[in-house]
Every structure is written in structure tokens, then in C-alpha cells.
Amino acid sequence: MLTRWKERSRRQESETAPTDALRDGDGDSAARLTAALVQAGSPREAVAAVFDEVERITGADAIFLALVDAERAWATGFAARGVDEDWWRGVSVDLEHEPTGIAAAARERAPFAVYDIESAPNVSRRIAATVGAKSAAFVPFIADGRVVAVLVAATTR
């Protein structure tokens, strides 16, 4: 999964428009995702559409979304695929005091990847162990100038 992102990063010499990362060899992921989001009747349906596209593009084994409350410096599990969603909904992350990829993505307001979870200092050991993650990508969702959620796509192999 992250190999594609790593290769893409190496090829890029200049900043690329965000939708370029959603283009793949067999069509336009951005167009598919836009159409699915327009048809979504609820936040859960919208998240499912995002998860479908992330899974299709990356082959991630686990995908989860945490909602961010910047005022309280807290994130909570909202939706998950490939891990126990009930467990994920019960997870909370202290964005100021807990070293996590979710906190780093929210703070930096930029996506990043961790290729070796075991050696990464900015990844939650408790979340990584439960998921069985070997590598992961963390992507903040920004609306009205603030981070409202962080998407995590992880591999377990």
C-alpha cells in the first residue's frame, strides 16, 4: 500500500494538486469519490465511500477515521473497516499528551506515512498493537480551515 505512495513521492519534484494523488491507472478516483459523496445520504455512507476508494487505491488492510475536537485537543474513533468498529468507536486520543500519528497529522495539518510502525516514535503503541499495523498513512481532513478528522490507512503484513 505505502509503496505506491513512496514511489509517487520520489517521482514528484514539485508540489502536486491534491486530486492528482487520487488519479490511478484505470480511471479517476476523484470523480468516483465525488459521485459517491453526492449520493451519500448520511455521514456513515460518506465515510463508506471514502473507505471504498482508499481501499481500492491502496489495498489497506485497516482503515479508520477519528473525529478531531481541536478545542479540547481530543480525537475519538468514528468509523473503521478491517478492525473492530465497536472497539474503534471507544478509542480516544489525547492530541497534546499522547504520541500518535493522529495527533501529528492534526497538529501538522499534513498527511504523512510511517513505513515501520515498530520503530516510529510518533505512533500509538496501543492502537498499533490492536490493529496489528506494520505501516500506515495518516491524512487530516480539513474543513473551514481546521482539522476535523484524521483518516488512517494501515497494512498488517
Secondary structure as the mmCIF struct_conf table of DSSP 4:
data_model
#
loop_
_struct_conf.conf_type_id
_struct_conf.id
_struct_conf.beg_label_comp_id
_struct_conf.beg_label_asym_id
_struct_conf.beg_label_seq_id
_struct_conf.end_label_comp_id
_struct_conf.end_label_asym_id
_struct_conf.end_label_seq_id
HELX_RH_AL_P HELX_RH_AL_P1 LEU A 2 ARG A 11
BEND BEND1 GLU A 13 SER A 14
HELX_RH_3T_P HELX_RH_3T_P1 PRO A 18 LEU A 22
STRN STRN1 ARG A 23 ASP A 24
TURN_TY1_P TURN_TY1_P1 GLY A 25 ASP A 26
STRN STRN2 GLY A 27 ASP A 28
HELX_RH_AL_P HELX_RH_AL_P2 SER A 29 GLN A 39
BEND BEND2 SER A 42 SER A 42
HELX_RH_AL_P HELX_RH_AL_P3 PRO A 43 THR A 58
BEND BEND3 ASP A 61 ASP A 61
STRN STRN3 ALA A 62 ASP A 69
TURN_TY1_P TURN_TY1_P2 ALA A 70 ALA A 73
STRN STRN4 TRP A 74 ARG A 81
BEND BEND4 GLY A 82 VAL A 83
HELX_RH_AL_P HELX_RH_AL_P4 GLU A 85 ARG A 89
TURN_TY1_P TURN_TY1_P3 GLY A 90 GLY A 90
STRN STRN5 SER A 92 ASP A 94
TURN_TY1_P TURN_TY1_P4 LEU A 95 HIS A 97
BEND BEND5 GLU A 98 GLU A 98
HELX_RH_AL_P HELX_RH_AL_P5 GLY A 101 GLU A 108
TURN_TY1_P TURN_TY1_P5 ARG A 109 ARG A 109
BEND BEND6 ALA A 110 ALA A 110
STRN STRN6 PHE A 112 VAL A 114
BEND BEND7 TYR A 115 TYR A 115
HELX_RH_3T_P HELX_RH_3T_P2 ILE A 117 SER A 119
TURN_TY1_P TURN_TY1_P6 PRO A 121 ASN A 122
BEND BEND8 VAL A 123 VAL A 123
HELX_RH_AL_P HELX_RH_AL_P6 ARG A 125 VAL A 131
TURN_TY1_P TURN_TY1_P7 GLY A 132 GLY A 132
BEND BEND9 LYS A 134 LYS A 134
STRN STRN7 SER A 135 ALA A 143
TURN_TY1_P TURN_TY1_P8 ASP A 144 GLY A 145
STRN STRN8 ARG A 146 THR A 155
#
